[in-house]
Amino acid sequence: MWRLARSGAAAHLPSLVGPFVVVALAAVLLSGTGVLVESGARSGGAGFLIALALSFTGTATMLVVFVVAATVSLALRQRQRDFALLRTLGATRSQVRGLVRRETTLVVLVAAPLGALVGLLAVPLLTPVLVEAQMVEPGFRMALSPVPVVVATLVLLPVASLAARVATRPTLRTAPSAAVTQSVVEPVGIGPVRRTFAAVLAVAGLVAALSPWVVPGTLGSALAATSAFLLIGAAATAGPLLVGWLLDHAARLRRGSATRLAFANTRGFSRRLTTVVVPLALVLGVGTVQATVDDTLVEGGERQLAAGLDADLIVTGPGLDEERLAALAAVPGVTATAPLGTVPAEVRTDDESGWLGPLGWEPLQVRALPAGGLHGLLDPQLREGDLAALDAPGTVAISRDARLDTGKGIGEKIAIRWAGGDLTWVEVVATYERGLGFGDYLVGESTLAADGVDVLADTVLLRTDDSAVAPAVAELGLTATDEAAYVASATAAGAASRDLSALLLLLLLVFVGVAAANALVLSTAGRRDELRLLWRTGATRRQLVAMAGAEALIIGVVAWLIGTATVVPAVIGVSGGLLGLAVPPFDGRGFAVLSAVVLVVPLVTVVPVVARAVWSRRDALAHAA
């Protein structure tokens, strides 16, 4: 059977190129994220890298599952007639199923390791960007091992195998003679199981979009962001019905013979259309949702920081030692000061057993508050407890998001370790709302002193009653700004991290975009028999090319409609969780670029393939006629 699988794969090599390319690209993504996770875990001091890698891995894995399954399904559906003929020649269901499984396994076992090796060697190129974003220290080196290659292969193999089994299931469930007939014309509608699954995914997507109104904050917004994937999954499952409904309602656009022919083809092969539409909808959906999440986090942090500060002047910069702090407090016109520091630390977010090891620790920057109170200069919007209790050693105040993340409340202890220090336990004495603006953890000077942690102030909040304070501060060699300037500079400080996030998002979009173009080429190249039939029935070369252009526009528009409809609930949910009832931040330029990609990719893939078939090989078509 393996010999038959190899001969079958060789005979259908052109149809296997598409799955091979997509599997290889998927392996590049998976192995690359694996290198990031392994490097962070082995270094012991790159917790931010682990957090970034885990977040990226979740999104990349979902995209890989969508895209690989769609591509494998499309490639095998084009061979349904071959499988049906094998059945008529006496092959059993198990034999055909085994043949497909072995062919798929061969493709994955060759493509996945090759792609994974490329990812393994390419990820170190990200090191300068990671250093600039302060995810790792200068001099950091990636840990390279065969583990990410093996993991990527083991992830892709069952995904491709399951997609192959689902794609061949209709042919194997039908009688051999009927399967040959049905391989030419797609079945109408979808089964009850598929309808139910599509409905479940759609409901789950809408529930996820509404989750910020039940679980507010970053956790609820993260859940809302997943609604786009769930809704696109629902659209993919119910694709033939959804695409048919959209095309039926566009009947008034059917003007001209080429356009009518394009609508008839897309309507009659709605399953094939769904397979190429979903990756395009993913491009628009993933890009829009991720951009919305990034913009919403930035705006939410700005709002919370601005609302929680009540200082006339803010002094920032190095050199704020005890002598400088005393000099600031002694400046005429300064009525109150609140020096703040920042300490790198890691908090354990799993249970007390710590079974996750390095993956169970969340890296963060802890804000250190001065002893004796904040004098009303900073308000993190207290929910429970008392910030004055931070004057006692071994205490911590946590944000609402940290409360949900750790599951700890007032009176409970959290495991924390300071940079270069041992594990210690701190008791939660207060919870507050404005975690985006001031961080998820606040501690007092006494807690740091008790653990032997030295911290220097990096920010001093000043309350003044004299406009001459700023020049006096400048005489000390320090720069004072107002609240608006401080908030703007604090937001700009995260520009490198956002650039890194944009780069990773671009890699995901390139993968999905290439996969979408690959699916379109694969689908169009498998229509040679259709083109010959249309040629025989009187269609001219110009009409066939015009039909291809109309079909490409239909594909792009349908993908744009589905992608836009599926991201709207996610965008509203993400914004609602972080900003409340407000107009969601919207990157119009980014959305326009992604929309253009969705509309242009079908045109530059479908039309050239059809044009080459009807013009470059017109002699073959004429001979077939």
C-alpha positions in Angstrom: 0.0 0.0 0.0 2.9 2.4 0.7 4.2 1.6 -2.8 0.8 2.5 -4.3 0.7 5.7 -2.2 4.1 6.7 -3.5 3.1 6.0 -7.1 -0.2 7.9 -6.6 1.6 10.8 -5.1 4.0 10.9 -8.1 1.1 10.6 -10.6 -0.7 13.5 -8.9 2.4 15.6 -8.1 0.9 18.9 -9.5 -2.1 18.7 -7.1 0.2 17.9 -4.2 2.4 21.0 -4.7 -0.2 23.2 -3.0 -0.5 21.2 0.2 3.3 20.7 0.2 3.9 24.5 0.2 1.3 25.2 2.8 2.5 22.5 5.1 6.1 23.7 4.8 5.1 27.3 5.6 3.0 26.1 8.5 6.0 24.2 9.8 8.1 27.4 9.5 5.6 29.2 11.8 5.3 26.4 14.3 9.0 25.6 14.6 9.8 29.3 14.9 7.4 29.8 17.8 8.8 26.6 19.4 12.3 28.1 19.2 11.1 31.2 21.0 9.4 29.2 23.8 12.3 26.9 24.2 14.9 29.7 24.2 12.9 31.6 26.9 12.5 28.5 29.0 16.2 27.6 28.9 17.6 31.0 29.5 15.7 31.4 32.8 15.7 35.2 32.4 13.6 35.7 29.3 10.1 35.6 30.8 8.8 38.3 28.5 10.0 36.2 25.5 8.0 33.2 26.8 4.9 35.3 27.2 5.3 36.7 23.7 5.9 33.2 22.2 2.9 31.6 24.0 0.6 34.4 22.8 1.9 34.1 19.2 1.7 30.3 19.3 -2.0 30.3 20.1 -2.9 32.5 17.2 -0.4 30.8 14.8 -1.8 27.3 15.7 -5.4 28.3 15.0 -4.4 29.8 11.7 -2.3 26.7 10.8 -5.2 24.4 11.6 -7.6 26.5 9.4 -5.3 26.9 6.5 -3.7 23.4 6.3 -7.1 21.7 6.7 -8.6 23.8 3.9 -5.7 23.3 1.5 -5.6 19.5 2.0 -9.4 19.2 1.6 -9.3 21.2 -1.6 -6.5 19.2 -3.1 -8.3 15.9 -2.3 -11.7 17.0 -3.4 -10.3 17.6 -6.9 -9.4 13.9 -7.0 -12.8 12.6 -5.9 -13.4 11.2 -9.4 -10.1 9.2 -9.1 -11.2 7.7 -5.8 -14.6 6.9 -7.1 -13.1 5.1 -10.1 -10.9 3.1 -7.7 -14.1 2.0 -5.9 -15.7 0.9 -9.2 -12.6 -1.2 -9.9 -13.0 -3.1 -6.7 -11.1 -1.1 -4.1 -12.6 -1.1 -0.7 -13.3 1.9 1.5 -10.5 1.0 3.8 -8.1 0.6 0.9 -8.9 4.0 -0.5 -8.8 5.6 2.9 -5.5 4.0 3.6 -4.1 5.2 0.3 -5.2 8.8 1.0 -3.8 8.6 4.6 -0.4 7.3 3.3 -0.2 10.0 0.6 -1.0 12.7 3.1 1.6 11.3 5.6 4.2 11.2 2.9 3.6 14.9 2.0 3.7 16.0 5.7 6.8 13.9 6.6 8.7 15.5 3.7 7.3 19.1 3.8 7.0 19.6 7.6 10.7 18.8 8.5 12.0 21.0 5.6 9.8 23.9 6.6 10.6 23.4 10.3 14.3 23.5 9.6 13.9 26.8 7.8 12.0 28.2 10.8 14.7 26.9 13.1 17.4 28.7 11.2 15.4 31.9 10.5 14.2 32.7 14.0 17.6 34.0 15.2 17.2 36.9 12.8 14.5 38.3 15.1 17.1 38.7 18.0 17.9 42.4 17.3 14.2 43.2 17.2 13.6 41.3 20.5 16.5 43.2 22.1 15.1 46.6 20.9 11.7 45.7 22.4 13.4 44.8 25.7 12.1 41.2 25.5 15.6 39.8 26.0 19.0 41.2 27.2 21.7 42.2 24.7 23.9 39.2 23.8 20.9 36.8 24.0 21.3 33.7 21.9 18.5 31.5 20.7 18.5 27.9 21.8 18.4 25.6 18.7 17.4 22.0 19.1 15.5 19.4 17.0 12.5 19.6 19.5 10.6 22.4 17.5 11.1 20.4 14.3 9.6 17.2 15.8 6.8 19.1 17.5 5.8 21.0 14.3 5.7 17.7 12.4 3.6 16.0 15.1 1.1 18.9 15.1 0.7 19.0 11.4 0.4 15.3 10.8 -3.0 14.7 12.6 -4.4 18.0 11.2 -3.6 17.0 7.6 -4.8 13.4 8.2 -8.1 14.5 9.7 -8.7 16.9 6.8 -8.0 14.2 4.3 -10.4 11.8 6.0 -13.2 14.4 6.1 -12.5 15.4 2.4 -12.9 11.8 1.2 -15.7 10.8 3.4 -18.6 11.7 1.0 -17.1 9.6 -1.8 -16.5 6.6 0.4 -20.0 6.7 1.9 -21.6 6.6 -1.5 -22.1 3.6 -3.8 -19.2 3.4 -6.4 -21.3 4.2 -9.5 -23.1 7.1 -7.7 -19.8 8.4 -6.5 -18.5 8.7 -10.0 -21.5 10.7 -11.0 -21.4 12.9 -7.9 -17.7 13.6 -8.4 -18.6 15.8 -11.4 -21.3 17.9 -9.7 -21.1 19.0 -6.1 -23.9 17.9 -3.7 -26.4 20.5 -2.8 -26.6 21.8 0.8 -24.9 20.4 3.9 -25.8 17.6 6.3 -27.5 18.1 9.7 -24.3 17.4 11.7 -22.5 20.1 9.8 -25.4 22.5 10.2 -25.5 21.9 13.9 -21.7 22.3 14.3 -21.9 25.6 12.3 -24.7 26.9 14.6 -22.7 25.9 17.7 -19.6 27.8 16.4 -21.7 30.8 15.6 -23.3 30.9 19.0 -20.0 30.4 20.7 -18.5 33.3 18.6 -21.3 35.7 19.7 -21.0 34.6 23.3 -17.3 35.2 23.2 -17.8 38.6 21.7 -20.1 39.5 24.6 -17.8 38.1 27.3 -16.3 41.5 28.2 -19.6 42.5 29.7 -19.3 39.5 32.1 -15.5 39.4 32.5 -14.3 42.9 31.9 -10.7 43.8 31.4 -7.9 42.3 29.3 -9.1 38.7 29.9 -12.6 39.5 28.6 -11.2 41.4 25.7 -8.9 38.4 24.8 -11.9 36.1 24.9 -13.8 38.6 22.6 -10.9 38.5 20.1 -11.3 34.8 19.7 -14.9 35.3 18.5 -13.6 36.2 15.0 -11.9 32.8 14.7 -15.1 31.1 15.9 -17.3 33.0 13.5 -15.0 32.3 10.6 -15.0 28.7 11.6 -18.8 28.8 11.5 -18.7 30.5 8.1 -16.3 27.8 6.8 -18.6 25.0 8.2 -21.8 26.5 6.7 -19.9 27.8 3.7 -22.0 26.3 0.9 -25.2 27.6 2.4 -23.7 31.0 3.2 -22.1 31.5 -0.2 -25.2 30.3 -2.0 -27.3 32.8 0.0 -25.0 35.7 -0.8 -24.9 34.8 -4.5 -28.7 34.4 -4.7 -29.1 37.9 -3.3 -26.7 39.3 -5.9 -28.8 38.1 -8.8 -29.4 41.6 -10.1 -25.7 42.0 -10.8 -25.7 39.2 -13.4 -25.3 41.3 -16.5 -23.5 40.0 -19.5 -22.8 36.4 -20.6 -19.5 36.3 -18.8 -20.9 37.5 -15.5 -23.9 35.2 -15.7 -21.5 32.3 -16.4 -19.3 33.3 -13.4 -22.3 33.4 -11.1 -23.5 30.1 -12.3 -20.1 28.5 -11.8 -19.6 29.9 -8.3 -23.2 29.0 -7.3 -22.9 25.5 -8.6 -19.5 24.9 -6.9 -20.1 26.7 -3.6 -18.1 24.1 -1.7 -15.0 24.8 -3.8 -15.6 28.5 -3.4 -15.8 28.2 0.3 -12.4 26.5 0.5 -10.7 29.5 -1.2 -12.8 32.2 0.5 -12.0 31.2 4.1 -8.2 31.9 3.9 -9.0 35.3 2.4 -11.5 36.1 5.1 -8.9 35.0 7.7 -6.4 37.6 6.3 -9.0 40.4 6.8 -10.2 39.0 10.2 -6.9 38.3 11.8 -5.3 41.6 10.7 -8.2 43.7 11.8 -8.7 42.1 15.1 -5.1 42.1 16.1 -4.7 45.8 15.1 -7.8 46.6 17.1 -6.5 44.8 20.2 -3.2 46.7 20.0 -4.8 50.1 19.5 -7.4 49.4 22.2 -4.7 48.4 24.7 -2.8 51.6 24.0 -5.9 53.8 24.3 -7.0 52.0 27.4 -3.6 52.5 29.0 -3.6 56.2 28.1 -7.1 56.8 29.5 -6.3 55.0 32.8 -3.0 56.7 33.2 -4.5 60.2 32.6 -7.4 59.5 34.9 -5.3 58.2 37.7 -2.7 61.0 37.8 -3.3 64.3 39.7 0.1 65.9 39.6 1.0 69.4 38.5 4.5 68.3 37.3 6.1 64.9 36.7 9.9 64.4 36.8 11.3 61.4 35.1 14.8 60.1 34.3 17.9 58.5 35.8 19.7 60.0 38.8 16.8 60.3 41.1 18.7 59.2 44.2 17.9 60.2 47.8 19.8 63.5 47.5 17.9 64.5 44.4 14.6 63.5 45.9 15.3 65.6 49.0 16.3 68.5 46.8 13.0 68.2 44.9 11.0 68.1 48.0 12.8 71.3 49.2 12.1 73.3 46.0 9.9 76.4 47.0 6.4 75.8 45.8 6.4 72.0 46.0 3.7 70.9 48.5 3.8 67.2 48.0 6.0 64.6 46.3 5.5 60.9 45.4 8.6 59.1 44.1 7.8 55.9 42.2 10.1 53.1 41.2 10.0 50.1 38.9 11.3 46.6 39.7 11.4 43.7 37.3 9.9 40.5 38.8 8.0 37.3 37.9 4.7 36.2 39.4 3.6 32.6 39.4 0.2 32.3 37.9 -0.4 28.5 38.1 -1.1 26.6 41.3 1.3 26.3 44.2 2.8 23.1 42.9 4.4 25.1 40.0 4.1 22.1 37.7 4.4 24.3 34.6 7.9 25.3 35.5 9.2 28.4 33.7 5.9 28.6 31.7 4.0 29.2 34.9 5.8 32.5 35.7 4.6 35.8 34.2 7.3 38.4 33.8 6.3 42.0 34.6 7.4 45.3 35.9 6.2 46.0 39.5 5.5 49.6 40.5 7.0 50.5 43.8 5.1 53.1 45.9 6.6 55.4 48.5 6.1 54.9 52.2 3.8 57.3 53.9 1.1 57.5 51.1 0.6 59.0 47.7 -0.9 62.3 48.9 -3.6 62.0 46.3 -1.1 62.3 43.4 -1.9 58.8 42.1 -5.2 57.0 42.1 -5.3 53.4 40.8 -9.1 53.3 41.5 -9.3 51.0 44.6 -11.8 48.2 44.6 -11.1 46.4 47.8 -8.7 46.7 50.7 -6.5 49.7 51.6 -3.3 50.9 49.8 -2.1 52.2 53.2 -1.6 48.5 54.1 1.3 48.4 51.6 3.5 50.1 54.3 3.7 46.6 56.0 6.4 44.3 54.6 5.3 41.2 52.5 2.2 42.9 51.0 1.0 43.6 47.5 -1.9 45.3 45.7 -3.1 43.7 42.5 -5.2 44.8 39.6 -8.6 43.4 38.6 -6.9 41.6 35.7 -4.3 40.0 38.0 -7.1 39.0 40.3 -8.7 37.0 37.5 -5.4 35.7 36.2 -4.1 34.4 39.6 -7.4 33.6 41.2 -6.1 35.3 44.4 -8.0 37.8 46.5 -7.7 39.8 49.7 -5.7 37.9 52.4 -4.3 35.3 50.0 -0.7 34.9 49.1 1.0 35.1 45.7 4.4 33.6 44.8 6.8 36.3 43.4 10.5 36.5 42.8 12.4 39.6 42.1 15.0 39.8 39.4 18.0 37.7 40.5 16.3 36.9 43.8 14.7 33.9 45.4 11.0 33.0 45.6 9.0 34.9 48.2 5.4 35.1 49.2 3.4 38.4 49.4 -0.1 38.9 50.8 -2.8 40.6 48.7 -4.0 43.6 50.7 -5.9 45.6 48.0 -7.3 45.3 44.5 -7.7 48.1 42.0 -9.1 48.8 38.5 -6.5 50.7 36.5 -4.0 47.9 35.7 -3.4 49.1 32.1 -2.2 52.5 33.4 -0.2 51.5 36.5 0.6 47.9 36.0 -0.9 44.8 37.6 1.1 44.8 40.8 1.9 47.6 43.3 4.2 47.1 46.3 5.6 49.3 49.1 9.2 50.2 49.9 9.0 48.1 53.1 8.3 44.9 51.1 11.3 45.5 48.8 13.5 46.3 51.7 12.5 43.2 53.6 13.4 41.1 50.5 16.7 42.9 50.1 15.7 44.6 46.8 17.2 47.9 46.0 15.0 50.3 43.9 15.7 53.8 42.6 12.9 56.2 41.8 12.4 56.7 38.1 9.4 59.0 38.3 8.4 61.7 40.9 4.9 63.2 41.0 4.9 66.8 42.2 2.0 69.0 43.5 2.9 72.6 43.4 1.4 76.0 44.1 4.0 78.1 42.3 4.6 78.3 38.5 8.3 78.9 39.2 8.8 75.3 40.2 9.7 74.0 36.7 12.7 76.4 36.3 13.9 75.4 39.8 13.7 71.8 38.9 15.6 72.4 35.7 18.4 74.0 37.8 18.8 70.6 39.5 19.5 69.0 36.2 16.1 67.4 35.9 13.3 67.8 33.4 9.7 68.3 34.5 6.7 67.8 32.3 3.0 68.1 32.7 0.5 65.1 32.7 -0.3 65.2 29.0 3.4 65.1 28.0 4.1 62.3 30.5 1.2 60.2 29.3 2.3 60.7 25.7 5.9 59.7 26.5 4.8 56.6 28.5 2.8 55.5 25.5 5.7 56.1 23.1 7.9 54.0 25.3 6.1 50.9 24.1 6.6 51.6 20.4 9.3 49.0 20.0 7.0 46.3 21.5 4.2 47.3 19.1 6.6 47.2 16.2 7.5 43.6 17.2 3.9 42.7 17.4 3.2 44.2 14.0 6.2 42.2 12.5 4.8 39.0 13.9 1.4 39.8 12.7 2.8 40.5 9.2 4.4 37.0 9.2 1.1 35.5 10.0 -0.7 37.5 7.3 2.0 36.5 4.7 1.5 32.9 5.6 -2.3 33.1 5.2 -2.0 35.3 2.1 0.3 32.8 0.4 -1.9 30.0 1.4 -5.0 31.8 0.0 -3.2 32.5 -3.3 -2.0 28.9 -3.4 -5.6 27.6 -2.8 -6.9 29.8 -5.6 -4.2 28.6 -8.1 -4.8 25.0 -7.1 -8.6 25.4 -7.5 -8.4 27.1 -10.8 -5.8 24.8 -12.2 -8.0 21.8 -11.5 -10.8 23.3 -13.7 -9.2 22.4 -17.1 -12.1 20.0 -17.9 -14.6 22.7 -17.2 -12.8 25.1 -19.5 -12.7 22.5 -22.2 -16.4 21.8 -21.8 -17.2 25.6 -22.0 -15.0 25.8 -25.1 -16.9 22.9 -26.7 -20.3 24.6 -26.0 -19.3 27.8 -27.8 -17.6 30.1 -25.2 -14.8 32.2 -26.7 -11.4 32.8 -25.2 -12.3 36.4 -24.3 -15.5 35.2 -22.6 -13.6 32.6 -20.6 -11.0 35.2 -19.4 -13.8 37.7 -18.6 -15.6 34.9 -16.7 -12.5 34.3 -14.7 -12.2 38.0 -13.9 -15.8 38.1 -12.7 -15.3 34.9 -10.6 -12.2 36.5 -9.0 -14.2 39.6 -8.1 -17.0 37.4 -6.7 -14.5 35.5 -4.6 -12.9 38.7 -3.3 -16.2 40.3 -2.5 -17.6 37.3 -0.7 -14.4 36.9 1.3 -14.5 40.6 2.2 -18.1 40.4 3.3 -17.5 37.3 5.5 -14.3 38.7 6.9 -15.9 42.0 7.8 -19.0 40.5 9.3 -17.0 38.1 11.5 -14.7 40.8 12.9 -17.4 43.3 13.8 -18.5 41.5 17.0 -14.9 40.9 18.0 -14.0 44.6 17.6 -17.0 45.8 19.6 -16.2 43.2 22.3 -12.5 44.0 22.6 -13.3 47.7 22.8 -16.1 47.2 25.3 -13.9 45.2 27.7 -11.2 47.9 27.9 -12.9 51.2 27.1 -16.5 50.6 28.0 -19.2 52.0 25.8 -17.1 54.0 23.4 -16.4 54.0 19.7 -13.8 51.3 19.1 -10.4 52.4 17.9 -10.3 51.6 14.2 -7.2 51.6 11.9 -8.9 52.7 8.7 -5.7 52.6 6.6 -4.8 49.1 7.8 -8.3 47.9 7.1 -8.2 49.4 3.6 -4.9 47.7 2.8 -6.2 44.3 4.0 -9.4 44.8 2.0 -7.3 45.6 -1.1 -5.3 42.4 -0.5 -8.5 40.3 -0.2 -9.9 41.8 -3.5 -6.6 41.8 -5.5 -5.3 38.3 -4.6 -8.1 36.5 -6.5 -7.6 38.7 -9.5 -3.8 38.1 -9.8 -4.2 34.3 -9.3 -7.4 33.2 -11.0 -7.2 35.3 -14.1 -3.6 34.5 -15.1 -4.2 30.7 -14.7 -7.3 30.8 -16.8 -5.7 33.1 -19.4 -2.8 30.7 -19.7 -5.1 27.8 -20.1 -7.2 29.3 -22.9 -4.5 31.3 -24.7 -1.1 29.6 -24.3 -2.8 26.1 -24.8 -5.5 27.1 -27.2 -4.3 24.4 -29.7 -4.9 21.7 -27.0 -8.4 23.1 -26.3 -9.2 23.2 -30.0 -8.1 19.7 -30.4 -10.2 18.6 -27.5 -13.1 20.4 -29.1 
